[in-house]
């Protein structure tokens, strides 16, 4: 057991983080198992719903740094490919994401300020 106050605090903080991460990991595993079970059943509606839940769990785990972002991308690609192989069409939201084009940015326009015309004053020399 640590003696220093800051070390005691680190133990408490690490314990909390461990619980939080294990909960996230467990929900991720459950979502992936549910997806695999839905794949076995072969019902498109069930597969689509399970895929959405699994992708959400993967995103959450990656956001919380429980899994690496590249692993999350790989897992999402794998479950999408598995769902597609079973004949499930991607949801409309996914199609819109992939088809959405980047907004066209208009070039900046210069605002031209009309300059006052300065009339030359005649210099009168005497």
Chimera marker file (.cmm) of the C-alpha trace (Angstrom):
<marker_set name="trace">
<marker id="1" x="0.000" y="0.000" z="0.000" r="1" g="1" b="0" radius="0.5"/>
<marker id="2" x="1.389" y="3.427" z="-0.900" r="1" g="1" b="0" radius="0.5"/>
<marker id="3" x="2.445" y="5.825" z="1.827" r="1" g="1" b="0" radius="0.5"/>
<marker id="4" x="2.592" y="9.085" z="-0.099" r="1" g="1" b="0" radius="0.5"/>
<marker id="5" x="-0.695" y="10.961" z="-0.444" r="1" g="1" b="0" radius="0.5"/>
<marker id="6" x="-0.434" y="11.437" z="-4.227" r="1" g="1" b="0" radius="0.5"/>
<marker id="7" x="0.307" y="7.741" z="-4.708" r="1" g="1" b="0" radius="0.5"/>
<marker id="8" x="-2.792" y="6.852" z="-2.652" r="1" g="1" b="0" radius="0.5"/>
<marker id="9" x="-4.846" y="9.093" z="-4.907" r="1" g="1" b="0" radius="0.5"/>
<marker id="10" x="-3.383" y="7.486" z="-8.043" r="1" g="1" b="0" radius="0.5"/>
<marker id="11" x="-4.471" y="4.064" z="-6.733" r="1" g="1" b="0" radius="0.5"/>
<marker id="12" x="-8.030" y="5.322" z="-6.264" r="1" g="1" b="0" radius="0.5"/>
<marker id="13" x="-8.108" y="7.008" z="-9.677" r="1" g="1" b="0" radius="0.5"/>
<marker id="14" x="-6.643" y="3.949" z="-11.391" r="1" g="1" b="0" radius="0.5"/>
<marker id="15" x="-9.242" y="1.705" z="-9.740" r="1" g="1" b="0" radius="0.5"/>
<marker id="16" x="-12.078" y="3.929" z="-11.023" r="1" g="1" b="0" radius="0.5"/>
<marker id="17" x="-10.597" y="4.003" z="-14.522" r="1" g="1" b="0" radius="0.5"/>
<marker id="18" x="-10.169" y="0.237" z="-14.476" r="1" g="1" b="0" radius="0.5"/>
<marker id="19" x="-13.848" y="-0.246" z="-13.600" r="1" g="1" b="0" radius="0.5"/>
<marker id="20" x="-14.936" y="2.192" z="-16.285" r="1" g="1" b="0" radius="0.5"/>
<marker id="21" x="-12.736" y="0.570" z="-18.936" r="1" g="1" b="0" radius="0.5"/>
<marker id="22" x="-13.819" y="-2.961" z="-18.020" r="1" g="1" b="0" radius="0.5"/>
<marker id="23" x="-17.472" y="-1.906" z="-18.339" r="1" g="1" b="0" radius="0.5"/>
<marker id="24" x="-16.783" y="-0.452" z="-21.780" r="1" g="1" b="0" radius="0.5"/>
<marker id="25" x="-14.858" y="-3.577" z="-22.818" r="1" g="1" b="0" radius="0.5"/>
<marker id="26" x="-17.688" y="-5.826" z="-21.587" r="1" g="1" b="0" radius="0.5"/>
<marker id="27" x="-20.352" y="-3.858" z="-23.490" r="1" g="1" b="0" radius="0.5"/>
<marker id="28" x="-18.177" y="-4.012" z="-26.611" r="1" g="1" b="0" radius="0.5"/>
<marker id="29" x="-17.812" y="-7.787" z="-26.352" r="1" g="1" b="0" radius="0.5"/>
<marker id="30" x="-21.543" y="-8.238" z="-25.718" r="1" g="1" b="0" radius="0.5"/>
<marker id="31" x="-22.426" y="-6.104" z="-28.747" r="1" g="1" b="0" radius="0.5"/>
<marker id="32" x="-20.064" y="-8.083" z="-30.984" r="1" g="1" b="0" radius="0.5"/>
<marker id="33" x="-21.446" y="-11.403" z="-29.704" r="1" g="1" b="0" radius="0.5"/>
<marker id="34" x="-25.004" y="-10.165" z="-30.304" r="1" g="1" b="0" radius="0.5"/>
<marker id="35" x="-24.014" y="-9.189" z="-33.835" r="1" g="1" b="0" radius="0.5"/>
<marker id="36" x="-22.525" y="-12.631" z="-34.495" r="1" g="1" b="0" radius="0.5"/>
<marker id="37" x="-25.677" y="-14.256" z="-33.107" r="1" g="1" b="0" radius="0.5"/>
<marker id="38" x="-27.791" y="-12.080" z="-35.398" r="1" g="1" b="0" radius="0.5"/>
<marker id="39" x="-25.625" y="-13.131" z="-38.339" r="1" g="1" b="0" radius="0.5"/>
<marker id="40" x="-26.335" y="-16.753" z="-37.475" r="1" g="1" b="0" radius="0.5"/>
<marker id="41" x="-30.085" y="-16.129" z="-37.367" r="1" g="1" b="0" radius="0.5"/>
<marker id="42" x="-29.989" y="-14.618" z="-40.856" r="1" g="1" b="0" radius="0.5"/>
<marker id="43" x="-32.805" y="-12.081" z="-40.331" r="1" g="1" b="0" radius="0.5"/>
<marker id="44" x="-31.860" y="-8.842" z="-42.106" r="1" g="1" b="0" radius="0.5"/>
<marker id="45" x="-33.712" y="-6.556" z="-39.678" r="1" g="1" b="0" radius="0.5"/>
<marker id="46" x="-32.026" y="-8.196" z="-36.700" r="1" g="1" b="0" radius="0.5"/>
<marker id="47" x="-28.602" y="-8.045" z="-38.353" r="1" g="1" b="0" radius="0.5"/>
<marker id="48" x="-29.023" y="-4.373" z="-39.214" r="1" g="1" b="0" radius="0.5"/>
<marker id="49" x="-30.036" y="-3.468" z="-35.675" r="1" g="1" b="0" radius="0.5"/>
<marker id="50" x="-27.197" y="-5.495" z="-34.131" r="1" g="1" b="0" radius="0.5"/>
<marker id="51" x="-24.720" y="-3.931" z="-36.556" r="1" g="1" b="0" radius="0.5"/>
<marker id="52" x="-25.768" y="-0.436" z="-35.523" r="1" g="1" b="0" radius="0.5"/>
<marker id="53" x="-25.394" y="-1.319" z="-31.819" r="1" g="1" b="0" radius="0.5"/>
<marker id="54" x="-22.008" y="-2.968" z="-32.405" r="1" g="1" b="0" radius="0.5"/>
<marker id="55" x="-20.660" y="-0.004" z="-34.366" r="1" g="1" b="0" radius="0.5"/>
<marker id="56" x="-21.823" y="2.324" z="-31.617" r="1" g="1" b="0" radius="0.5"/>
<marker id="57" x="-20.066" y="0.207" z="-28.987" r="1" g="1" b="0" radius="0.5"/>
<marker id="58" x="-16.889" y="0.161" z="-31.081" r="1" g="1" b="0" radius="0.5"/>
<marker id="59" x="-16.980" y="3.943" z="-31.493" r="1" g="1" b="0" radius="0.5"/>
<marker id="60" x="-17.500" y="4.413" z="-27.757" r="1" g="1" b="0" radius="0.5"/>
<marker id="61" x="-14.594" y="2.116" z="-26.890" r="1" g="1" b="0" radius="0.5"/>
<marker id="62" x="-12.312" y="3.928" z="-29.332" r="1" g="1" b="0" radius="0.5"/>
<marker id="63" x="-13.359" y="7.323" z="-28.011" r="1" g="1" b="0" radius="0.5"/>
<marker id="64" x="-12.536" y="6.238" z="-24.467" r="1" g="1" b="0" radius="0.5"/>
<marker id="65" x="-9.179" y="4.814" z="-25.653" r="1" g="1" b="0" radius="0.5"/>
<marker id="66" x="-10.101" y="1.277" z="-24.565" r="1" g="1" b="0" radius="0.5"/>
<marker id="67" x="-9.206" y="0.110" z="-28.066" r="1" g="1" b="0" radius="0.5"/>
<marker id="68" x="-7.008" y="1.815" z="-30.634" r="1" g="1" b="0" radius="0.5"/>
<marker id="69" x="-8.734" y="3.917" z="-33.300" r="1" g="1" b="0" radius="0.5"/>
<marker id="70" x="-7.239" y="1.789" z="-36.096" r="1" g="1" b="0" radius="0.5"/>
<marker id="71" x="-8.546" y="-1.386" z="-34.470" r="1" g="1" b="0" radius="0.5"/>
<marker id="72" x="-11.965" y="0.268" z="-34.197" r="1" g="1" b="0" radius="0.5"/>
<marker id="73" x="-11.911" y="1.133" z="-37.897" r="1" g="1" b="0" radius="0.5"/>
<marker id="74" x="-10.853" y="-2.411" z="-38.762" r="1" g="1" b="0" radius="0.5"/>
<marker id="75" x="-13.614" y="-3.964" z="-36.614" r="1" g="1" b="0" radius="0.5"/>
<marker id="76" x="-16.256" y="-1.679" z="-38.093" r="1" g="1" b="0" radius="0.5"/>
<marker id="77" x="-15.129" y="-2.601" z="-41.602" r="1" g="1" b="0" radius="0.5"/>
<marker id="78" x="-15.247" y="-6.298" z="-40.707" r="1" g="1" b="0" radius="0.5"/>
<marker id="79" x="-18.789" y="-6.175" z="-39.322" r="1" g="1" b="0" radius="0.5"/>
<marker id="80" x="-19.972" y="-4.080" z="-42.273" r="1" g="1" b="0" radius="0.5"/>
<marker id="81" x="-18.479" y="-6.593" z="-44.685" r="1" g="1" b="0" radius="0.5"/>
<marker id="82" x="-20.062" y="-9.497" z="-42.785" r="1" g="1" b="0" radius="0.5"/>
<marker id="83" x="-23.467" y="-7.813" z="-42.848" r="1" g="1" b="0" radius="0.5"/>
<marker id="84" x="-23.121" y="-7.025" z="-46.540" r="1" g="1" b="0" radius="0.5"/>
<marker id="85" x="-22.167" y="-10.645" z="-47.250" r="1" g="1" b="0" radius="0.5"/>
<marker id="86" x="-25.425" y="-11.732" z="-45.607" r="1" g="1" b="0" radius="0.5"/>
<marker id="87" x="-27.324" y="-9.437" z="-47.958" r="1" g="1" b="0" radius="0.5"/>
<marker id="88" x="-28.099" y="-6.595" z="-45.578" r="1" g="1" b="0" radius="0.5"/>
<marker id="89" x="-28.127" y="-3.250" z="-47.309" r="1" g="1" b="0" radius="0.5"/>
<marker id="90" x="-26.390" y="-0.350" z="-45.544" r="1" g="1" b="0" radius="0.5"/>
<marker id="91" x="-28.730" y="1.986" z="-43.712" r="1" g="1" b="0" radius="0.5"/>
<marker id="92" x="-29.732" y="5.282" z="-45.299" r="1" g="1" b="0" radius="0.5"/>
<marker id="93" x="-27.656" y="7.246" z="-42.799" r="1" g="1" b="0" radius="0.5"/>
<marker id="94" x="-24.510" y="5.344" z="-43.798" r="1" g="1" b="0" radius="0.5"/>
<marker id="95" x="-25.210" y="5.897" z="-47.480" r="1" g="1" b="0" radius="0.5"/>
<marker id="96" x="-25.688" y="9.623" z="-46.903" r="1" g="1" b="0" radius="0.5"/>
<marker id="97" x="-22.384" y="9.820" z="-45.029" r="1" g="1" b="0" radius="0.5"/>
<marker id="98" x="-20.456" y="8.224" z="-47.860" r="1" g="1" b="0" radius="0.5"/>
<marker id="99" x="-22.211" y="10.172" z="-50.590" r="1" g="1" b="0" radius="0.5"/>
<marker id="100" x="-22.045" y="13.542" z="-48.861" r="1" g="1" b="0" radius="0.5"/>
<marker id="101" x="-19.733" y="15.817" z="-50.730" r="1" g="1" b="0" radius="0.5"/>
<marker id="102" x="-17.520" y="18.345" z="-49.107" r="1" g="1" b="0" radius="0.5"/>
<marker id="103" x="-19.128" y="21.774" z="-49.178" r="1" g="1" b="0" radius="0.5"/>
<marker id="104" x="-17.774" y="23.943" z="-51.919" r="1" g="1" b="0" radius="0.5"/>
<marker id="105" x="-16.044" y="26.891" z="-50.384" r="1" g="1" b="0" radius="0.5"/>
<marker id="106" x="-16.431" y="30.149" z="-52.218" r="1" g="1" b="0" radius="0.5"/>
<marker id="107" x="-13.276" y="32.139" z="-52.728" r="1" g="1" b="0" radius="0.5"/>
<marker id="108" x="-12.932" y="35.136" z="-50.492" r="1" g="1" b="0" radius="0.5"/>
<marker id="109" x="-14.001" y="38.334" z="-52.153" r="1" g="1" b="0" radius="0.5"/>
<marker id="110" x="-12.197" y="41.562" z="-51.562" r="1" g="1" b="0" radius="0.5"/>
<marker id="111" x="-14.311" y="44.418" z="-50.501" r="1" g="1" b="0" radius="0.5"/>
<marker id="112" x="-13.287" y="47.455" z="-52.463" r="1" g="1" b="0" radius="0.5"/>
<marker id="113" x="-13.774" y="50.702" z="-50.688" r="1" g="1" b="0" radius="0.5"/>
<marker id="114" x="-14.407" y="53.651" z="-52.929" r="1" g="1" b="0" radius="0.5"/>
<marker id="115" x="-11.653" y="56.184" z="-52.408" r="1" g="1" b="0" radius="0.5"/>
<marker id="116" x="-12.510" y="59.803" z="-52.189" r="1" g="1" b="0" radius="0.5"/>
<marker id="117" x="-11.161" y="61.684" z="-55.089" r="1" g="1" b="0" radius="0.5"/>
<marker id="118" x="-9.031" y="64.449" z="-53.803" r="1" g="1" b="0" radius="0.5"/>
<marker id="119" x="-9.157" y="67.456" z="-56.027" r="1" g="1" b="0" radius="0.5"/>
<marker id="120" x="-5.898" y="69.281" z="-56.327" r="1" g="1" b="0" radius="0.5"/>
<marker id="121" x="-6.001" y="72.641" z="-54.866" r="1" g="1" b="0" radius="0.5"/>
<marker id="122" x="-4.348" y="75.223" z="-56.898" r="1" g="1" b="0" radius="0.5"/>
<marker id="123" x="-1.508" y="76.731" z="-55.094" r="1" g="1" b="0" radius="0.5"/>
<marker id="124" x="-1.555" y="80.428" z="-55.328" r="1" g="1" b="0" radius="0.5"/>
<marker id="125" x="1.848" y="81.930" z="-55.030" r="1" g="1" b="0" radius="0.5"/>
<marker id="126" x="2.222" y="85.606" z="-54.639" r="1" g="1" b="0" radius="0.5"/>
<link id1="1" id2="2" r="1" g="1" b="0" radius="0.2"/>
<link id1="2" id2="3" r="1" g="1" b="0" radius="0.2"/>
<link id1="3" id2="4" r="1" g="1" b="0" radius="0.2"/>
<link id1="4" id2="5" r="1" g="1" b="0" radius="0.2"/>
<link id1="5" id2="6" r="1" g="1" b="0" radius="0.2"/>
<link id1="6" id2="7" r="1" g="1" b="0" radius="0.2"/>
<link id1="7" id2="8" r="1" g="1" b="0" radius="0.2"/>
<link id1="8" id2="9" r="1" g="1" b="0" radius="0.2"/>
<link id1="9" id2="10" r="1" g="1" b="0" radius="0.2"/>
<link id1="10" id2="11" r="1" g="1" b="0" radius="0.2"/>
<link id1="11" id2="12" r="1" g="1" b="0" radius="0.2"/>
<link id1="12" id2="13" r="1" g="1" b="0" radius="0.2"/>
<link id1="13" id2="14" r="1" g="1" b="0" radius="0.2"/>
<link id1="14" id2="15" r="1" g="1" b="0" radius="0.2"/>
<link id1="15" id2="16" r="1" g="1" b="0" radius="0.2"/>
<link id1="16" id2="17" r="1" g="1" b="0" radius="0.2"/>
<link id1="17" id2="18" r="1" g="1" b="0" radius="0.2"/>
<link id1="18" id2="19" r="1" g="1" b="0" radius="0.2"/>
<link id1="19" id2="20" r="1" g="1" b="0" radius="0.2"/>
<link id1="20" id2="21" r="1" g="1" b="0" radius="0.2"/>
<link id1="21" id2="22" r="1" g="1" b="0" radius="0.2"/>
<link id1="22" id2="23" r="1" g="1" b="0" radius="0.2"/>
<link id1="23" id2="24" r="1" g="1" b="0" radius="0.2"/>
<link id1="24" id2="25" r="1" g="1" b="0" radius="0.2"/>
<link id1="25" id2="26" r="1" g="1" b="0" radius="0.2"/>
<link id1="26" id2="27" r="1" g="1" b="0" radius="0.2"/>
<link id1="27" id2="28" r="1" g="1" b="0" radius="0.2"/>
<link id1="28" id2="29" r="1" g="1" b="0" radius="0.2"/>
<link id1="29" id2="30" r="1" g="1" b="0" radius="0.2"/>
<link id1="30" id2="31" r="1" g="1" b="0" radius="0.2"/>
<link id1="31" id2="32" r="1" g="1" b="0" radius="0.2"/>
<link id1="32" id2="33" r="1" g="1" b="0" radius="0.2"/>
<link id1="33" id2="34" r="1" g="1" b="0" radius="0.2"/>
<link id1="34" id2="35" r="1" g="1" b="0" radius="0.2"/>
<link id1="35" id2="36" r="1" g="1" b="0" radius="0.2"/>
<link id1="36" id2="37" r="1" g="1" b="0" radius="0.2"/>
<link id1="37" id2="38" r="1" g="1" b="0" radius="0.2"/>
<link id1="38" id2="39" r="1" g="1" b="0" radius="0.2"/>
<link id1="39" id2="40" r="1" g="1" b="0" radius="0.2"/>
<link id1="40" id2="41" r="1" g="1" b="0" radius="0.2"/>
<link id1="41" id2="42" r="1" g="1" b="0" radius="0.2"/>
<link id1="42" id2="43" r="1" g="1" b="0" radius="0.2"/>
<link id1="43" id2="44" r="1" g="1" b="0" radius="0.2"/>
<link id1="44" id2="45" r="1" g="1" b="0" radius="0.2"/>
<link id1="45" id2="46" r="1" g="1" b="0" radius="0.2"/>
<link id1="46" id2="47" r="1" g="1" b="0" radius="0.2"/>
<link id1="47" id2="48" r="1" g="1" b="0" radius="0.2"/>
<link id1="48" id2="49" r="1" g="1" b="0" radius="0.2"/>
<link id1="49" id2="50" r="1" g="1" b="0" radius="0.2"/>
<link id1="50" id2="51" r="1" g="1" b="0" radius="0.2"/>
<link id1="51" id2="52" r="1" g="1" b="0" radius="0.2"/>
<link id1="52" id2="53" r="1" g="1" b="0" radius="0.2"/>
<link id1="53" id2="54" r="1" g="1" b="0" radius="0.2"/>
<link id1="54" id2="55" r="1" g="1" b="0" radius="0.2"/>
<link id1="55" id2="56" r="1" g="1" b="0" radius="0.2"/>
<link id1="56" id2="57" r="1" g="1" b="0" radius="0.2"/>
<link id1="57" id2="58" r="1" g="1" b="0" radius="0.2"/>
<link id1="58" id2="59" r="1" g="1" b="0" radius="0.2"/>
<link id1="59" id2="60" r="1" g="1" b="0" radius="0.2"/>
<link id1="60" id2="61" r="1" g="1" b="0" radius="0.2"/>
<link id1="61" id2="62" r="1" g="1" b="0" radius="0.2"/>
<link id1="62" id2="63" r="1" g="1" b="0" radius="0.2"/>
<link id1="63" id2="64" r="1" g="1" b="0" radius="0.2"/>
<link id1="64" id2="65" r="1" g="1" b="0" radius="0.2"/>
<link id1="65" id2="66" r="1" g="1" b="0" radius="0.2"/>
<link id1="66" id2="67" r="1" g="1" b="0" radius="0.2"/>
<link id1="67" id2="68" r="1" g="1" b="0" radius="0.2"/>
<link id1="68" id2="69" r="1" g="1" b="0" radius="0.2"/>
<link id1="69" id2="70" r="1" g="1" b="0" radius="0.2"/>
<link id1="70" id2="71" r="1" g="1" b="0" radius="0.2"/>
<link id1="71" id2="72" r="1" g="1" b="0" radius="0.2"/>
<link id1="72" id2="73" r="1" g="1" b="0" radius="0.2"/>
<link id1="73" id2="74" r="1" g="1" b="0" radius="0.2"/>
<link id1="74" id2="75" r="1" g="1" b="0" radius="0.2"/>
<link id1="75" id2="76" r="1" g="1" b="0" radius="0.2"/>
<link id1="76" id2="77" r="1" g="1" b="0" radius="0.2"/>
<link id1="77" id2="78" r="1" g="1" b="0" radius="0.2"/>
<link id1="78" id2="79" r="1" g="1" b="0" radius="0.2"/>
<link id1="79" id2="80" r="1" g="1" b="0" radius="0.2"/>
<link id1="80" id2="81" r="1" g="1" b="0" radius="0.2"/>
<link id1="81" id2="82" r="1" g="1" b="0" radius="0.2"/>
<link id1="82" id2="83" r="1" g="1" b="0" radius="0.2"/>
<link id1="83" id2="84" r="1" g="1" b="0" radius="0.2"/>
<link id1="84" id2="85" r="1" g="1" b="0" radius="0.2"/>
<link id1="85" id2="86" r="1" g="1" b="0" radius="0.2"/>
<link id1="86" id2="87" r="1" g="1" b="0" radius="0.2"/>
<link id1="87" id2="88" r="1" g="1" b="0" radius="0.2"/>
<link id1="88" id2="89" r="1" g="1" b="0" radius="0.2"/>
<link id1="89" id2="90" r="1" g="1" b="0" radius="0.2"/>
<link id1="90" id2="91" r="1" g="1" b="0" radius="0.2"/>
<link id1="91" id2="92" r="1" g="1" b="0" radius="0.2"/>
<link id1="92" id2="93" r="1" g="1" b="0" radius="0.2"/>
<link id1="93" id2="94" r="1" g="1" b="0" radius="0.2"/>
<link id1="94" id2="95" r="1" g="1" b="0" radius="0.2"/>
<link id1="95" id2="96" r="1" g="1" b="0" radius="0.2"/>
<link id1="96" id2="97" r="1" g="1" b="0" radius="0.2"/>
<link id1="97" id2="98" r="1" g="1" b="0" radius="0.2"/>
<link id1="98" id2="99" r="1" g="1" b="0" radius="0.2"/>
<link id1="99" id2="100" r="1" g="1" b="0" radius="0.2"/>
<link id1="100" id2="101" r="1" g="1" b="0" radius="0.2"/>
<link id1="101" id2="102" r="1" g="1" b="0" radius="0.2"/>
<link id1="102" id2="103" r="1" g="1" b="0" radius="0.2"/>
<link id1="103" id2="104" r="1" g="1" b="0" radius="0.2"/>
<link id1="104" id2="105" r="1" g="1" b="0" radius="0.2"/>
<link id1="105" id2="106" r="1" g="1" b="0" radius="0.2"/>
<link id1="106" id2="107" r="1" g="1" b="0" radius="0.2"/>
<link id1="107" id2="108" r="1" g="1" b="0" radius="0.2"/>
<link id1="108" id2="109" r="1" g="1" b="0" radius="0.2"/>
<link id1="109" id2="110" r="1" g="1" b="0" radius="0.2"/>
<link id1="110" id2="111" r="1" g="1" b="0" radius="0.2"/>
<link id1="111" id2="112" r="1" g="1" b="0" radius="0.2"/>
<link id1="112" id2="113" r="1" g="1" b="0" radius="0.2"/>
<link id1="113" id2="114" r="1" g="1" b="0" radius="0.2"/>
<link id1="114" id2="115" r="1" g="1" b="0" radius="0.2"/>
<link id1="115" id2="116" r="1" g="1" b="0" radius="0.2"/>
<link id1="116" id2="117" r="1" g="1" b="0" radius="0.2"/>
<link id1="117" id2="118" r="1" g="1" b="0" radius="0.2"/>
<link id1="118" id2="119" r="1" g="1" b="0" radius="0.2"/>
<link id1="119" id2="120" r="1" g="1" b="0" radius="0.2"/>
<link id1="120" id2="121" r="1" g="1" b="0" radius="0.2"/>
<link id1="121" id2="122" r="1" g="1" b="0" radius="0.2"/>
<link id1="122" id2="123" r="1" g="1" b="0" radius="0.2"/>
<link id1="123" id2="124" r="1" g="1" b="0" radius="0.2"/>
<link id1="124" id2="125" r="1" g="1" b="0" radius="0.2"/>
<link id1="125" id2="126" r="1" g="1" b="0" radius="0.2"/>
</marker_set>
